[in-house]
Amino acid sequence: MSQFPLVTRVLLIVNVLVFLAQIATGDTLLAHFALWPLGPHQPARLDNGGVTMVGFEPWQVVTYGFMHGGVPHIAFNMLALWMFGGPVENALGARRYTFYYFACVLGAAIAQLIVTHFFQPNDFYPTLGASGGVFGLLLAFAVLYPQAKVFLFFIPAPVPARIAVVGYMILELVLGVTGTQAGVAHFAHLGGALVGFALIAMWRAQARGRQLP
């Protein structure tokens, strides 16, 4: 574990600690730190019977990325963070990796807010989870290690990362457009991946520019 990249290790620890705090405090953290839709605040009843006003606050575009909706949710995200975060951090370096991860979390939040505001205006529920950052890492891994073999849960054989991630993104788009898998923020996932792609493309262009005579 001592050789595991520092930033990825910290992200794993913080996500688990926040999830434990969620268990201990019930709906309190969810009410204030999950990502709520734009618009007026609305009353919500907490687990303890109290009522509080919930709605969008600026800090939620970051804090939502450390909260999860249950054990399977955090387990899947932390498994992906553990599998793909380390190699990506080793390739980008700690500073650039940190910027990259949080830019993807922010991009996912913005995508979710836009989709909810313009296409689901009657829906008022929170978005939470590290998936925006994780999808950015999936995209980065596919770009940096395109021939690395990965397993997808619905394909019983290893697939090159580039093909697997492109296929996964197409599936997310189809599920998001059709609304087949309700309760999952597919466009947030795609927003995180899109921001990640833009950042890597920009950094590669800058690197090519520095190599020119």
Phi and psi in degrees as a GROMACS rama.xvg file:
@    title "Ramachandran Plot"
@    xaxis  label "Phi"
@    yaxis  label "Psi"
@TYPE xy
-66.0264  -23.7534  SER-2
-89.2394  -3.17173  GLN-3
-74.0264  134.2  PHE-4
-54.4773  140.711  PRO-5
-62.6403  -49.5596  LEU-6
-64.5672  -43.4272  VAL-7
-62.0776  -39.9176  THR-8
-61.5907  -44.6507  ARG-9
-64.0216  -42.0411  VAL-10
-60.9955  -42.3902  LEU-11
-61.0221  -46.8543  LEU-12
-64.2355  -45.5293  ILE-13
-64.663  -41.5204  VAL-14
-60.7106  -43.0423  ASN-15
-67.1795  -41.9077  VAL-16
-63.9429  -40.8819  LEU-17
-65.5271  -39.1522  VAL-18
-63.6908  -40.6053  PHE-19
-63.5734  -38.0459  LEU-20
-64.9232  -36.825  ALA-21
-60.3267  -43.8449  GLN-22
-61.6466  -39.4754  ILE-23
-74.0487  -29.3387  ALA-24
-107.665  -0.943815  THR-25
69.4725  -133.196  GLY-26
-83.8253  -1.54422  ASP-27
-61.4349  -49.1377  THR-28
-65.6775  -39.6157  LEU-29
-58.7817  -41.4163  LEU-30
-63.6365  -32.7069  ALA-31
-107.35  -22.0174  HIS-32
-122.839  -7.89112  PHE-33
-73.6893  167.108  ALA-34
-91.0828  109.591  LEU-35
-96.6326  154.41  TRP-36
-62.5413  157.869  PRO-37
-65.4492  151.887  LEU-38
121.559  -175.019  GLY-39
-61.7035  147.108  PRO-40
-68.6323  151.816  HIS-41
-130.553  152.963  GLN-42
-73.9373  143.803  PRO-43
-140.787  142.786  ALA-44
-91.5887  132.015  ARG-45
-88.1869  169.249  LEU-46
-59.5442  -33.0756  ASP-47
-82.5065  5.03739  ASN-48
93.6331  -10.9904  GLY-49
-76.1566  165.883  GLY-50
-122.171  136.112  VAL-51
-138.642  159.901  THR-52
-88.8535  131.413  MET-53
-123.424  150.729  VAL-54
170.321  179.699  GLY-55
-67.6246  136.265  PHE-56
-133.918  147.54  GLU-57
-56.709  -37.7355  PRO-58
-67.9416  -16.4604  TRP-59
-66.7798  -20.1491  GLN-60
-67.3678  -13.2805  VAL-61
-111.09  -45.7019  VAL-62
-65.7867  -28.8635  THR-63
-60.2686  -27.5932  TYR-64
-72.4088  -5.09231  GLY-65
-111.898  8.58493  PHE-66
-115.026  152.148  MET-67
-141.339  158.268  HIS-68
-93.1161  2.22236  GLY-69
164.035  175.443  GLY-70
-62.2742  -47.1349  VAL-71
-59.7688  -37.3263  PRO-72
-62.1077  -52.392  HIS-73
-70.6497  -33.9603  ILE-74
-62.6866  -45.0744  ALA-75
-64.0878  -45.5982  PHE-76
-67.0699  -40.9547  ASN-77
-71.0123  -32.7145  MET-78
-62.5645  -45.3608  LEU-79
-66.1474  -39.7884  ALA-80
-63.0118  -41.948  LEU-81
-65.4858  -41.8077  TRP-82
-72.2931  -42.8699  MET-83
-105.096  -24.1128  PHE-84
-64.8339  -43.3853  GLY-85
-58.5134  -54.5731  GLY-86
-59.4744  -37.8239  PRO-87
-69.4987  -41.434  VAL-88
-63.4123  -39.6932  GLU-89
-62.173  -34.8259  ASN-90
-77.7328  -39.2465  ALA-91
-89.2971  -26.186  LEU-92
89.9413  154.675  GLY-93
-60.7767  -45.4444  ALA-94
-66.3526  -50.1873  ARG-95
-66.7472  -36.035  ARG-96
-62.069  -43.8676  TYR-97
-61.365  -46.3919  THR-98
-60.3884  -44.6521  PHE-99
-59.9002  -48.6767  TYR-100
-60.5389  -48.0831  TYR-101
-73.4745  -27.5157  PHE-102
-64.5397  -38.7891  ALA-103
-68.0993  -39.8437  CYS-104
-60.4447  -44.7361  VAL-105
-65.3384  -44.1345  LEU-106
-61.0833  -38.8564  GLY-107
-64.3272  -40.9243  ALA-108
-63.2357  -44.5108  ALA-109
-63.2799  -42.9299  ILE-110
-61.0264  -42.4622  ALA-111
-65.6713  -41.7888  GLN-112
-63.4823  -40.3794  LEU-113
-66.2774  -48.5204  ILE-114
-61.7781  -44.2534  VAL-115
-64.7968  -42.8304  THR-116
-66.3825  -42.6879  HIS-117
-95.5285  -27.1646  PHE-118
-117.088  -15.4152  PHE-119
-134.291  53.6552  GLN-120
-65.0007  -19.8438  PRO-121
-90.8153  -6.34862  ASN-122
-87.3641  128.818  ASP-123
-132.933  86.6992  PHE-124
-145.642  156.015  TYR-125
-82.6385  152.785  PRO-126
-108.708  136.996  THR-127
-153.498  154.896  LEU-128
126.97  156.133  GLY-129
-84.6133  8.06679  ALA-130
-61.1258  -33.6716  SER-131
-60.3631  -46.707  GLY-132
-66.9211  -39.5562  GLY-133
-64.1525  -40.9787  VAL-134
-66.9345  -33.0745  PHE-135
-62.2185  -39.3848  GLY-136
-67.7554  -38.8552  LEU-137
-58.5863  -44.6214  LEU-138
-63.5128  -45.0441  LEU-139
-62.6916  -41.9921  ALA-140
-61.4878  -41.6684  PHE-141
-65.3564  -35.121  ALA-142
-75.1868  -41.8279  VAL-143
-79.4995  -31.5781  LEU-144
-131.59  64.1144  TYR-145
-63.3533  -27.5551  PRO-146
-95.8529  -2.88128  GLN-147
-62.0331  141.835  ALA-148
-92.5537  133.546  LYS-149
-130.82  159.181  VAL-150
-104.527  135.859  PHE-151
-106.231  141.949  LEU-152
-62.4224  -20.6717  PHE-153
-103.052  4.66169  PHE-154
-126.763  118.822  ILE-155
-81.5122  25.1619  PRO-156
-145.697  150.199  ALA-157
-64.833  143.566  PRO-158
-128.554  141.307  VAL-159
-54.7853  139.58  PRO-160
-56.2245  -40.1694  ALA-161
-60.943  -43.3421  ARG-162
-70.9555  -42.1844  ILE-163
-62.6244  -44.0831  ALA-164
-71.9647  -40.8392  VAL-165
-60.6263  -43.6546  VAL-166
-62.657  -38.7556  GLY-167
-65.9281  -40.2642  TYR-168
-65.818  -39.4098  MET-169
-62.9822  -41.7629  ILE-170
-61.5105  -43.1051  LEU-171
-60.4416  -41.3664  GLU-172
-63.7426  -44.6147  LEU-173
-63.3144  -44.8856  VAL-174
-64.4836  -37.622  LEU-175
-68.0973  -43.754  GLY-176
-68.502  -40.7726  VAL-177
-84.4659  -15.3674  THR-178
67.0175  26.8711  GLY-179
-66.6959  -39.3744  THR-180
-110.37  84.8151  GLN-181
-65.6526  147.675  ALA-182
87.9159  -0.151284  GLY-183
-114.27  130.967  VAL-184
-85.4529  74.3857  ALA-185
-61.5765  -38.8418  HIS-186
-73.2011  -24.8741  PHE-187
-66.1725  -43.6266  ALA-188
-56.678  -47.9826  HIS-189
-66.0323  -35.3229  LEU-190
-62.2599  -42.8532  GLY-191
-61.7369  -43.1719  GLY-192
-66.3362  -39.1952  ALA-193
-64.8393  -43.3866  LEU-194
-62.2455  -42.0998  VAL-195
-60.3333  -43.3856  GLY-196
-62.289  -42.9441  PHE-197
-63.5971  -41.1113  ALA-198
-65.7865  -45.7785  LEU-199
-64.8811  -40.4353  ILE-200
-61.617  -41.104  ALA-201
-65.3074  -45.9695  MET-202
-64.4428  -37.8195  TRP-203
-67.4849  -39.2214  ARG-204
-63.8643  -41.7131  ALA-205
-62.9219  -39.9383  GLN-206
-66.07  -40.4699  ALA-207
-63.9229  -38.6768  ARG-208
-62.9897  -38.0186  GLY-209
-69.9398  -23.1007  ARG-210
-84.0994  -12.2609  GLN-211
-70.506  143.549  LEU-212
